[in-house]
Amino acid sequence: MVMSELTRVDHIELTPIEEETILSITPAAVTMIRTLLEQRSIPNHALRVFVSGGGCSGLQYGMAFEAEPRDFDALVEQDGVRLVIDPTSLLYLKGASIDYVDSLMGGGFRIENPNAVSACGCGSSFRTKDSADAAASDAGCSTCSH
């Protein structure tokens, strides 16, 4: 019987992998999401943030409340507010920031997306550099259906 010799390792220095920001949310947006959850009596729901085809620029943002995340969703939790993002939408939203703006001209959620190379004037739809028609000019909000 042959015994293999084990080598002793005293100390291994591991460098932590820096966690990439999936999606950030401003305090104003957190406050508004909490208010909406309370108004609808669904305090334990999460806000789904997603991207779908449509809008004047080719892709558009969407949001909806959901009781539970789905399989493979990314989960972001900040100050007690949970956001869920499906894997496809995450490709378009990684690194984005959600804010809530209230002004005399109207309020609403605004997404600052570093992946967008152009957006319509109202900010609801956008294009990425990988969009087939990214070089085309923006249609502007005069043609928006939202």
Order of alpha helices (4+ residues) and beta strands (2+ residues): beta-alpha-beta-beta-beta-beta-alpha-beta-beta-beta-beta
